[in-house]
């Protein structure tokens, strides 16, 4: 007799609960991504952040050296940005107080409710500032290898890792993480659109390409030294930012390729025309060049670092040179590679397979959205 009213009340309660859950999922996240340098944002993270914006969330990018070119790049993706000095690592508790206060105030003014801190060795100081702002969800990115070097004093909703090895260390019981850390890919690509490129013909000899962090550093880069030593055994191309372009090398053994900010389109062109890509540094430009080489199917010669070791399998898709070795070691390794052009096709296929496993943008966006708890609000807004 009273079953119908009870049923109706239960249905109303269930409907309210469903509406509440929907509202919770539809809440717009105001995400701040804090980086130690603007090239990390403009070259490596902009595509990921643009996908978050496409899901109708708000994103603010902060770095100390955001210039007009980077600002325009980020704004074109729908990303707000602010240039702001970051508090640095220091044993002095009073050092950087002003920088921490400014950063905390900026996050409060923007009403940030989630923050990713990709600030290298300054991650602890920057994370403290983000916590002081009252931001409820904090995601510090553990610097490469830092968890083995010293104890980290990091508090957050969850930690992100830069390499697979760091993620394994974070999963040890002493870390007591509530969930597995998300491994940030070095860069991401729409691999369905960016297909592997056929290797150029060998009629003109093997072409080895590299990028320089700055034009000023190009002449002293290990790749430039290798080019001078190896002479006419190959053709060597070095990509330098056109805005900072100075003539480097003698023009005989090392061809300078100026291109705008060494961005993605420029690197795709450079890599398509090469047989081998050399990574002789750690800058965001070097990391983007490494990822681009793998995505297009190019063997890589890279200095041996934990980040590079994640992507370069020695003898399979490239070669690793000891990080503490001098330019002569790179010359020796590259010289050996030039003797075996018959290995290039198999290495190229392995390079592309590595990219498909680690650099696909769709997979990375899904993983990042899950780690941050982001809903896709496009359907709701349509």
Beta strands, then each sheet from edge to edge (+ up, - down):
strand 1: 30-35
strand 2: 58-63
strand 3: 80-83
strand 4: 114-118
strand 5: 138-142
strand 6: 160-161
strand 7: 182-183
strand 8: 207-211
strand 9: 235-241
strand 10: 254-259
strand 11: 276-279
strand 12: 299-304
strand 13: 318-322
sheet 1: 3+ 2+ 1+ 4+ 5+ 6+ 7+
sheet 2: 10+ 9+ 8+ 11+ 12+ 13+
end
